[in-house]
Amino acid sequence: MTVATFSLAELVDALNAPAGSGVLAAFDDALTDPGAFRLTDLPVSEDLIATMHQVTSGFFELPFDVKTAYRYVEDQYVGWCGGEFLGQYGSADHKEMYHIGPRVAPTLRAHGVDGAVPLPADDEREAALASCALWPEVPAEFVATWHDYYRGMQETAVLLGRAVAHLLGTPEKEWFGVLGGNWADLAANYYPPVADIGGGAPIYNAPHRDLTILTILHQDQSRVGGLSVQSADGSWQAVAPLPGTYVVNVGELLTYLSGGRWRAAPHQVTVSETATPATTARISVPFFYRPSDERVVTSFVDLDAAPIAVGDWVLAKKRGVATST
């Protein structure tokens, strides 16, 4: 099973076609197995992507004691986390993380129930720093760049959502009624150089499924090796970084909303000791698209499925507590 590639523009253009034909049929197949696909033609410029990776690398290069000031002790998956603090929910991954989204940072604004993405505020950086202590003041361009990138991801999620709703036969009004005002997190993963880790081939991010609708990931081009996705037959497919290309995977909430039609893709990040160059760090930037924790959602397909209170469900999943899904 290979990981298919789609242009966001071609998916949108196909919305007037029957759900079982052409591009949409292939898109349906990709959501079914492996539950992941490559995506091009996003509303994010190459300059913005380059700046995003530059300022994010700059943040992770800050001294350890500076980064710890951006910890959020109530949740590992908010603010900065790494080193001895990583592993609150049983993970032994070799990485640092920075996560932020509207649940703690109100200047990161999600699309509305009409699918419209708000325009930026004039004093966005100043307002962000004043309203959320988890925003780093250096690098200086960090806050503005992350806000610009977040808007691009929200715009992408809107267009992908239209295609997903079309395949499900769900009116867009109902889809965006669930996802409007979402609490999607924008995040960054910093994977240290292979040479800095002993004890054999490291696991940078252990196999897992995301607790999202969709996860939209950009990988930098700095190092060979990294992400792989598991197909339904149990085989692992490498998904190497390609210029101008993102990787999108189905999350467990979309599996639920689709009545089990689409598969949340297990994925991992591993790098062998022979990865080249072994002295180079690696950054990936995922956008975790999911409803706000305050939402109670019901499946669009399986009318007998128990409703999910998103916040409680996500917390239970993180802690490894059994849930109805």
ROSE-50291 format. One line per 5 residues: number of its first residue (from 1); their letters; for each residue x, y, z of N, C-alpha, C. Coordinates in pm, whole numbers, plus 50000, padded with zeros to 5 digits. Layout:
ROSE-50291
NUM	A	X:Y:Z:X:Y:Z:X:Y:Z ~ ...
end
This chain:
ROSE-50291
1	MTVAT	50085:49881:50000:50000:50000:50000:50089:50124:50000 ~ 50074:50210:49901:50151:50333:49893:50070:50450:49948 ~ 50141:50555:49980:50077:50677:50029:50052:50768:49909 ~ 49925:50789:49876:49888:50865:49757:49912:51015:49779 ~ 49924:51087:49667:49943:51232:49670:49826:51301:49603
6	FSLAE	49776:51406:49668:49666:51486:49613:49703:51633:49619 ~ 49656:51706:49520:49662:51851:49524:49535:51902:49592 ~ 49550:51997:49684:49432:52052:49751:49337:52115:49650 ~ 49393:52177:49547:49309:52239:49444:49227:52135:49368 ~ 49288:52019:49339:49214:51918:49264:49103:51856:49349
11	LVDAL	49124:51847:49479:49017:51797:49566:48900:51893:49569 ~ 48930:52022:49577:48823:52122:49577:48751:52124:49443 ~ 48827:52116:49333:48765:52116:49200:48674:51996:49179 ~ 48703:51885:49251:48626:51762:49233:48495:51761:49311 ~ 48468:51866:49389:48349:51866:49474:48219:51864:49396
16	NAPAG	48224:51903:49271:48103:51900:49189:48082:51764:49121 ~ 48178:51674:49141:48167:51542:49081:48101:51445:49179 ~ 48045:51334:49130:47989:51232:49220:48095:51180:49317 ~ 48055:51148:49439:48150:51109:49544:48230:50985:49507 ~ 48177:50897:49421:48245:50772:49390:48328:50776:49264
21	SGVLA	48362:50893:49215:48432:50899:49087:48567:50969:49100 ~ 48659:50934:49011:48784:51005:48991:48866:51031:49116 ~ 48904:51157:49133:48991:51199:49242:48928:51168:49377 ~ 48798:51190:49390:48732:51167:49518:48732:51019:49556 ~ 48720:50932:49458:48726:50788:49486:48865:50750:49537
26	AFDDA	48968:50806:49475:49105:50779:49521:49128:50838:49659 ~ 49070:50953:49684:49081:51017:49815:49014:50931:49922 ~ 48896:50879:49890:48825:50788:49980:48911:50665:50010 ~ 48974:50609:49909:49061:50493:49928:49177:50525:50022 ~ 49236:50643:50006:49350:50681:50090:49308:50699:50236
31	LTDPG	49189:50754:50258:49139:50770:50394:49109:50635:50458 ~ 49073:50537:50374:49040:50403:50422:49164:50323:50458 ~ 49264:50325:50372:49388:50252:50394:49496:50312:50303 ~ 49601:50366:50362:49646:50349:50500:49588:50446:50602 ~ 49503:50540:50558:49456:50643:50649:49547:50764:50651
36	AFRLT	49623:50781:50543:49717:50892:50531:49740:50920:50384 ~ 49779:51044:50353:49807:51083:50215:49900:51203:50217 ~ 49965:51225:50104:50044:51346:50084:49955:51455:50024 ~ 49986:51581:50056:49904:51692:50008:49993:51806:49962 ~ 49960:51860:49845:50033:51975:49790:49936:52091:49768
41	DLPVS	49992:52205:49729:49912:52321:49688:49835:52382:49806 ~ 49897:52386:49924:49832:52446:50040:49845:52598:50035 ~ 49757:52670:50105:49765:52817:50106:49870:52867:50205 ~ 49991:52814:50192:50104:52852:50277:50225:52870:50184 ~ 50284:52988:50185:50394:53014:50092:50521:52944:50135
46	EDLIA	50611:52922:50039:50739:52862:50070:50820:52951:50164 ~ 50806:53083:50148:50876:53175:50238:50827:53159:50381 ~ 50696:53144:50399:50641:53126:50533:50687:52994:50594 ~ 50689:52888:50513:50737:52759:50562:50883:52771:50608 ~ 50965:52837:50528:51107:52852:50563:51122:52932:50692
51	TMHQV	51046:53040:50704:51054:53121:50826:51003:53043:50946 ~ 50898:52965:50926:50843:52883:51034:50949:52789:51090 ~ 51019:52721:51003:51123:52629:51049:51241:52704:51111 ~ 51272:52821:51057:51384:52899:51110:51356:52947:51252 ~ 51240:53010:51275:51212:53063:51409:51188:52950:51509
56	TSGFF	51131:52840:51461:51105:52727:51551:51236:52661:51593 ~ 51329:52645:51499:51462:52594:51534:51530:52687:51634 ~ 51513:52817:51612:51572:52914:51704:51519:52900:51845 ~ 51389:52871:51857:51331:52851:51989:51392:52729:52057 ~ 51401:52618:51985:51453:52496:52045:51602:52506:52078
61	ELPFD	51672:52601:52016:51814:52621:52045:51836:52705:52170 ~ 51729:52760:52228:51743:52838:52350:51792:52750:52465 ~ 51855:52808:52566:51899:52729:52681:51783:52654:52746 ~ 51815:52539:52803:51712:52454:52864:51631:52528:52968 ~ 51697:52605:53053:51624:52672:53160:51533:52782:53108
66	VKTAY	51561:52835:52989:51472:52933:52927:51347:52864:52875 ~ 51366:52750:52810:51251:52677:52754:51157:52626:52863 ~ 51212:52588:52977:51125:52536:53083:51027:52641:53135 ~ 51056:52768:53111:50963:52875:53152:50833:52869:53073 ~ 50833:52796:52961:50714:52786:52877:50643:52652:52895
71	RYVED	50670:52584:53006:50596:52462:53040:50457:52499:53090 ~ 50363:52409:53065:50227:52421:53118:50205:52296:53202 ~ 50214:52311:53333:50222:52194:53419:50094:52111:53421 ~ 49981:52169:53378:49855:52096:53380:49840:51998:53264 ~ 49920:52017:53159:49905:51932:53040:50036:51931:52964
76	QYVGW	50093:51813:52947:50217:51799:52872:50204:51852:52730 ~ 50085:51847:52674:50064:51882:52534:50021:52027:52516 ~ 50071:52114:52602:50054:52258:52589:50188:52321:52626 ~ 50232:52422:52550:50360:52484:52577:50476:52393:52542 ~ 50591:52416:52608:50711:52337:52579:50718:52215:52669
81	CGGEF	50770:52106:52615:50796:51988:52696:50916:51914:52637 ~ 50996:51860:52724:51112:51785:52680:51193:51736:52797 ~ 51301:51664:52767:51390:51617:52872:51318:51532:52974 ~ 51344:51559:53102:51286:51480:53210:51136:51496:53221 ~ 51080:51600:53158:50937:51624:53168:50857:51546:53065
86	LGQYG	50925:51491:52966:50856:51418:52861:50821:51278:52911 ~ 50700:51235:52881:50663:51100:52919:50555:51094:53026 ~ 50481:51203:53043:50376:51207:53144:50274:51095:53125 ~ 50251:51057:52998:50152:50954:52970:50218:50824:52922 ~ 50340:50798:52969:50402:50669:52943:50493:50666:52822
91	SADHK	50515:50779:52757:50600:50783:52638:50747:50785:52677 ~ 50830:50725:52595:50975:50730:52614:51041:50788:52490 ~ 50973:50881:52424:51021:50936:52298:51144:51025:52320 ~ 51230:51031:52217:51346:51119:52219:51312:51243:52136 ~ 51260:51346:52202:51224:51467:52130:51191:51576:52231
96	EMYHI	51180:51699:52180:51118:51809:52253:50994:51850:52174 ~ 50899:51914:52243:50775:51956:52178:50740:52098:52221 ~ 50667:52166:52133:50601:52291:52169:50463:52287:52105 ~ 50358:52299:52187:50219:52296:52141:50148:52422:52188 ~ 50063:52476:52102:49980:52588:52145:49856:52596:52056
101	GPRVA	49746:52641:52114:49621:52652:52039:49522:52740:52113 ~ 49402:52758:52060:49304:52852:52116:49260:52821:52259 ~ 49277:52698:52305:49234:52668:52442:49314:52745:52545 ~ 49439:52787:52509:49519:52868:52600:49563:53001:52538 ~ 49555:53012:52407:49605:53131:52335:49492:53189:52251
106	PTLRA	49413:53282:52303:49293:53330:52234:49319:53405:52104 ~ 49442:53451:52080:49470:53520:51954:49489:53425:51837 ~ 49501:53295:51865:49497:53194:51758:49349:53166:51731 ~ 49300:53212:51620:49156:53209:51595:49120:53106:51490 ~ 49026:53019:51525:48982:52912:51437:48878:52963:51338
111	HGVDG	48853:52884:51233:48746:52918:51140:48611:52909:51211 ~ 48512:52979:51156:48380:52980:51218:48291:52869:51166 ~ 48167:52870:51208:48071:52768:51165:48033:52786:51019 ~ 48074:52898:50960:48054:52920:50817:48179:52884:50735 ~ 48283:52839:50803:48408:52804:50735:48500:52921:50709
116	AVPLP	48462:53041:50753:48545:53159:50730:48656:53168:50834 ~ 48778:53199:50787:48893:53213:50876:48913:53362:50905 ~ 48916:53401:51034:48928:53543:51068:49057:53605:51017 ~ 49050:53734:50986:49169:53808:50945:49253:53841:51068 ~ 49383:53868:51048:49469:53898:51162:49436:54032:51226
121	ADDER	49462:54042:51355:49447:54169:51426:49570:54256:51399 ~ 49552:54388:51409:49663:54480:51381:49777:54465:51482 ~ 49742:54441:51608:49843:54432:51714:49858:54288:51762 ~ 49860:54194:51668:49852:54053:51701:49963:54007:51795 ~ 50087:54045:51767:50198:53998:51851:50184:54051:51993
126	EAALA	50157:54179:52005:50145:54239:52138:50028:54179:52215 ~ 49916:54158:52144:49799:54100:52210:49826:53956:52251 ~ 49899:53882:52168:49930:53743:52200:50017:53734:52326 ~ 50122:53814:52330:50212:53811:52446:50140:53852:52574 ~ 50045:53945:52561:49973:53992:52679:49871:53890:52728
131	SCALW	49817:53809:52636:49706:53721:52673:49748:53579:52708 ~ 49872:53542:52676:49916:53404:52702:50066:53402:52732 ~ 50101:53359:52852:50241:53359:52895:50323:53249:52828 ~ 50259:53162:52752:50331:53051:52687:50396:53091:52555 ~ 50370:53213:52508:50435:53258:52386:50577:53306:52416
136	PEVPA	50679:53254:52348:50816:53303:52370:50835:53440:52304 ~ 50911:53524:52371:50939:53657:52316:51054:53653:52216 ~ 51134:53549:52220:51241:53530:52122:51233:53387:52069 ~ 51266:53369:51942:51301:53470:51842:51189:53573:51819 ~ 51226:53692:51780:51132:53803:51772:51018:53775:51675
141	EFVAT	51044:53699:51568:50942:53674:51467:50854:53553:51500 ~ 50881:53487:51613:50813:53361:51644:50662:53378:51648 ~ 50611:53471:51725:50467:53484:51746:50395:53516:51616 ~ 50443:53614:51542:50378:53653:51417:50381:53539:51316 ~ 50493:53471:51308:50507:53361:51212:50412:53248:51245
146	WHDYY	50402:53210:51372:50312:53102:51411:50166:53140:51387 ~ 50131:53266:51406:49993:53308:51377:49963:53301:51228 ~ 50058:53345:51145:50037:53338:51000:50023:53193:50954 ~ 50108:53107:51007:50105:52966:50969:49975:52901:51017 ~ 49932:52936:51137:49809:52879:51192:49690:52914:51102
151	RGMQE	49685:53038:51054:49575:53075:50962:49578:52991:50835 ~ 49698:52967:50782:49710:52883:50664:49661:52742:50688 ~ 49688:52689:50807:49640:52554:50840:49489:52552:50857 ~ 49432:52655:50917:49286:52661:50930:49220:52669:50791 ~ 49278:52746:50701:49225:52754:50565:49234:52618:50495
156	TAVLL	49344:52548:50517:49360:52414:50459:49257:52319:50515 ~ 49236:52323:50647:49139:52234:50711:48998:52258:50660 ~ 48965:52383:50631:48833:52414:50576:48815:52346:50440 ~ 48913:52357:50354:48902:52298:50220:48901:52145:50226 ~ 48986:52087:50310:48982:51942:50328:48849:51898:50387
161	GRAVA	48796:51977:50479:48668:51945:50541:48555:51940:50440 ~ 48559:52028:50344:48456:52026:50239:48460:51895:50163 ~ 48582:51846:50131:48595:51720:50058:48551:51603:50144 ~ 48587:51604:50272:48548:51495:50361:48397:51490:50378 ~ 48336:51606:50401:48191:51612:50417:48120:51563:50291
166	HLLGT	48174:51599:50176:48116:51556:50049:48114:51404:50039 ~ 48226:51341:50075:48233:51195:50070:48135:51131:50167 ~ 48118:51191:50283:48027:51136:50384:47880:51162:50350 ~ 47855:51253:50256:47717:51293:50229:47662:51381:50339 ~ 47750:51446:50412:47712:51535:50522:47707:51679:50472
171	PEKEW	47599:51752:50495:47597:51894:50455:47711:51971:50519 ~ 47772:52061:50442:47883:52139:50496:47842:52216:50621 ~ 47718:52260:50627:47671:52334:50745:47684:52248:50870 ~ 47654:52118:50859:47666:52029:50975:47813:52004:51009 ~ 47897:51983:50907:48039:51960:50930:48101:52079:51003
176	FGVLG	48080:52199:50949:48141:52316:51010:48072:52355:51141 ~ 47950:52308:51161:47887:52326:51290:47961:52254:51401 ~ 48022:52141:51367:48101:52063:51463:48241:52123:51478 ~ 48302:52166:51367:48442:52209:51369:48460:52359:51384 ~ 48352:52437:51369:48364:52580:51388:48409:52612:51530
181	GNWAD	48501:52709:51543:48554:52742:51675:48637:52630:51735 ~ 48703:52552:51649:48781:52437:51696:48899:52480:51783 ~ 48952:52383:51855:49069:52405:51940:49191:52335:51883 ~ 49209:52343:51753:49325:52280:51691:49455:52335:51750 ~ 49548:52245:51777:49682:52285:51822:49776:52290:51704
186	LAANY	49860:52393:51703:49977:52395:51615:50096:52355:51702 ~ 50180:52270:51650:50287:52214:51732:50416:52203:51652 ~ 50522:52179:51724:50651:52150:51661:50719:52040:51741 ~ 50781:51948:51671:50861:51842:51731:51007:51865:51693 ~ 51093:51862:51792:51237:51875:51768:51301:51740:51799
191	YPPVA	51361:51680:51697:51429:51552:51712:51579:51577:51710 ~ 51649:51548:51821:51792:51579:51827:51874:51495:51731 ~ 51996:51535:51706:52083:51457:51617:52096:51313:51664 ~ 52102:51221:51570:52120:51080:51603:52246:51060:51685 ~ 52350:51137:51654:52478:51123:51723:52468:51157:51871
196	DIGGG	52363:51229:51911:52347:51268:52051:52276:51163:52135 ~ 52230:51055:52073:52152:50954:52144:52226:50821:52135 ~ 52249:50759:52248:52316:50630:52250:52216:50517:52264 ~ 52268:50395:52270:52181:50280:52297:52111:50223:52177 ~ 52172:50232:52060:52111:50172:51942:52021:50268:51867
201	APIYN	51944:50213:51773:51857:50296:51689:51748:50359:51775 ~ 51739:50492:51777:51643:50557:51865:51500:50554:51810 ~ 51405:50555:51901:51266:50579:51865:51237:50723:51901 ~ 51220:50805:51801:51195:50946:51826:51049:50970:51864 ~ 50960:50893:51807:50818:50907:51838:50756:50769:51821
206	APHRD	50717:50706:51931:50670:50568:51929:50539:50555:51851 ~ 50506:50435:51802:50383:50416:51725:50259:50464:51802 ~ 50174:50539:51733:50054:50593:51795:49956:50638:51688 ~ 49832:50660:51730:49730:50722:51647:49697:50859:51706 ~ 49664:50955:51621:49634:51089:51671:49488:51100:51716
211	LTILT	49467:51184:51817:49332:51206:51871:49271:51328:51804 ~ 49261:51322:51673:49222:51437:51592:49116:51398:51489 ~ 49070:51499:51416:48998:51474:51292:49100:51443:51183 ~ 49188:51538:51160:49301:51521:51068:49424:51586:51129 ~ 49540:51534:51097:49666:51597:51134:49739:51633:51006
216	ILHQD	49779:51759:50995:49845:51811:50875:49990:51841:50912 ~ 50083:51766:50855:50222:51768:50900:50317:51818:50793 ~ 50406:51908:50831:50517:51945:50744:50646:51894:50805 ~ 50727:51825:50723:50857:51776:50766:50966:51859:50700 ~ 51070:51891:50777:51181:51960:50711:51262:51861:50628
221	QSRVG	51352:51917:50549:51428:51835:50454:51569:51806:50503 ~ 51594:51828:50634:51733:51831:50682:51798:51695:50696 ~ 51718:51588:50708:51780:51461:50740:51703:51346:50678 ~ 51774:51247:50627:51713:51127:50571:51649:51046:50684 ~ 51537:50984:50655:51471:50900:50754:51367:50976:50832
226	GLSVQ	51280:50902:50901:51183:50970:50985:51049:50899:50989 ~ 50949:50965:50934:50811:50921:50948:50781:50794:50868 ~ 50703:50705:50930:50647:50592:50857:50504:50570:50906 ~ 50421:50513:50817:50279:50492:50844:50249:50344:50826 ~ 50166:50290:50913:50131:50149:50907:50001:50128:50831
231	SADGS	50004:50042:50730:49886:50008:50653:49802:49904:50729 ~ 49682:49877:50678:49591:49784:50744:49648:49642:50749 ~ 49737:49608:50655:49795:49474:50655:49913:49460:50753 ~ 49943:49566:50826:50049:49563:50925:50185:49610:50876 ~ 50200:49632:50747:50329:49676:50694:50348:49826:50718
236	WQAVA	50475:49865:50730:50508:50005:50752:50560:50067:50623 ~ 50507:50186:50590:50546:50257:50468:50620:50384:50508 ~ 50742:50400:50458:50817:50522:50483:50752:50638:50407 ~ 50744:50753:50473:50688:50873:50410:50795:50982:50421 ~ 50889:50978:50329:51001:51070:50333:50956:51212:50302
241	PLPGT	51022:51313:50359:50986:51451:50328:51013:51484:50182 ~ 50919:51555:50119:50933:51600:49981:50907:51750:49976 ~ 50980:51824:49895:50959:51969:49887:50815:52002:49850 ~ 50758:52100:49920:50624:52148:49889:50513:52050:49922 ~ 50543:51948:50000:50447:51841:50025:50427:51818:50174
246	YVVNV	50302:51807:50214:50265:51777:50352:50217:51632:50360 ~ 50211:51581:50482:50151:51451:50506:50029:51473:50595 ~ 49916:51416:50555:49792:51429:50632:49749:51290:50675 ~ 49717:51273:50803:49668:51143:50846:49533:51156:50918 ~ 49455:51050:50907:49326:51040:50973:49348:51022:51122
251	GELLT	49271:51095:51203:49275:51078:51347:49156:50997:51395 ~ 49160:50957:51521:49057:50869:51577:48919:50935:51581 ~ 48913:51067:51589:48783:51132:51588:48716:51124:51452 ~ 48795:51125:51344:48735:51108:51212:48690:50964:51191 ~ 48764:50868:51247:48716:50729:51243:48579:50720:51308
256	YLSGG	48562:50785:51422:48433:50785:51492:48325:50855:51409 ~ 48354:50975:51359:48253:51051:51285:48211:50979:51157 ~ 48303:50902:51098:48272:50831:50973:48216:50692:50998 ~ 48183:50661:51124:48127:50530:51155:48223:50415:51130 ~ 48354:50441:51143:48454:50338:51121:48496:50321:50975
261	RWRAA	48440:50402:50888:48473:50391:50745:48620:50423:50719 ~ 48673:50524:50788:48810:50567:50764:48896:50536:50885 ~ 49016:50495:50856:49105:50436:50956:49207:50537:51008 ~ 49212:50553:51140:49317:50634:51201:49450:50562:51182 ~ 49543:50626:51117:49667:50561:51076:49769:50559:51190
266	PHQVT	49814:50440:51232:49928:50434:51323:50052:50488:51252 ~ 50132:50567:51321:50253:50620:51261:50359:50636:51368 ~ 50483:50648:51323:50596:50658:51415:50709:50735:51348 ~ 50805:50776:51428:50926:50837:51376:51045:50760:51434 ~ 51118:50696:51346:51238:50622:51386:51350:50656:51290
271	VSETA	51471:50659:51338:51586:50688:51254:51697:50592:51290 ~ 51754:50527:51191:51861:50431:51217:51991:50504:51250 ~ 52084:50430:51305:52214:50488:51340:52291:50535:51217 ~ 52251:50489:51100:52320:50527:50977:52251:50643:50907 ~ 52152:50706:50974:52084:50820:50912:52185:50929:50880
276	TPATT	52162:50994:50766:52255:51097:50723:52183:51230:50706 ~ 52244:51340:50750:52363:51341:50836:52323:51318:50983 ~ 52397:51234:51051:52363:51195:51188:52379:51309:51287 ~ 52449:51414:51248:52472:51527:51339:52370:51639:51320 ~ 52267:51615:51241:52167:51718:51211:52038:51693:51288
281	ARISV	51986:51795:51351:51856:51786:51417:51745:51789:51311 ~ 51626:51750:51352:51512:51747:51260:51391:51813:51327 ~ 51316:51889:51248:51195:51954:51299:51077:51910:51214 ~ 50965:51882:51279:50840:51862:51206:50735:51951:51270 ~ 50638:51995:51189:50537:52089:51236:50399:52031:51207
286	PFFYR	50334:51970:51306:50199:51918:51287:50091:52015:51333 ~ 49979:52010:51263:49859:52085:51299:49753:51983:51336 ~ 49714:51982:51463:49621:51881:51515:49479:51937:51514 ~ 49403:51898:51412:49271:51956:51388:49164:51873:51457 ~ 49099:51933:51558:48992:51863:51628:48896:51966:51688
291	PSDER	48774:51924:51722:48678:52017:51782:48727:52066:51918 ~ 48663:52170:51968:48696:52218:52101:48660:52114:52206 ~ 48729:52119:52317:48702:52025:52425:48559:52037:52478 ~ 48497:52149:52453:48361:52172:52504:48254:52103:52420 ~ 48291:52054:52304:48194:51991:52214:48154:51851:52258
296	VVTSF	48030:51818:52237:47982:51681:52242:47945:51646:52099 ~ 48012:51545:52041:47992:51512:51900:47925:51377:51887 ~ 47853:51362:51777:47790:51234:51744:47831:51194:51603 ~ 47839:51066:51578:47881:51016:51448:47784:51063:51339 ~ 47840:51103:51224:47757:51140:51110:47696:51016:51044
301	VDLDA	47752:50899:51073:47715:50777:51001:47648:50675:51093 ~ 47711:50644:51204:47661:50542:51297:47572:50608:51401 ~ 47444:50607:51376:47351:50677:51464:47335:50608:51599 ~ 47383:50485:51611:47377:50413:51739:47501:50434:51825 ~ 47603:50500:51770:47726:50522:51846:47701:50621:51959
306	APIAV	47761:50594:52075:47746:50683:52189:47813:50817:52160 ~ 47752:50928:52199:47815:51059:52180:47949:51067:52253 ~ 48036:51154:52205:48168:51175:52266:48175:51318:52318 ~ 48204:51332:52446:48240:51462:52502:48390:51480:52476 ~ 48424:51567:52383:48559:51568:52326:48667:51583:52432
311	GDWVL	48654:51680:52521:48758:51703:52621:48781:51583:52710 ~ 48674:51523:52760:48687:51407:52848:48746:51288:52772 ~ 48704:51272:52648:48752:51161:52565:48901:51173:52538 ~ 48946:51294:52501:49087:51315:52473:49171:51289:52598 ~ 49128:51341:52711:49204:51321:52834:49214:51174:52871
316	AKKRG	49103:51102:52857:49104:50958:52887:49199:50884:52794 ~ 49199:50920:52666:49289:50856:52570:49435:50881:52605 ~ 49468:51006:52640:49605:51039:52673:49654:50957:52792 ~ 49565:50933:52884:49602:50861:53006:49585:50711:52994 ~ 49546:50667:52875:49533:50523:52853:49414:50459:52919
321	VATST	49311:50540:52946:49190:50488:53007:49097:50437:52899 ~ 49036:50320:52919:48947:50263:52820:48826:50354:52799 ~ 48785:50369:52672:48667:50449:52639:48576:50366:52550 ~ 48460:50420:52523:48362:50346:52443:48402:50333:52297 ~ 48503:50408:52253:48547:50400:52114:48683:50333:52104
end
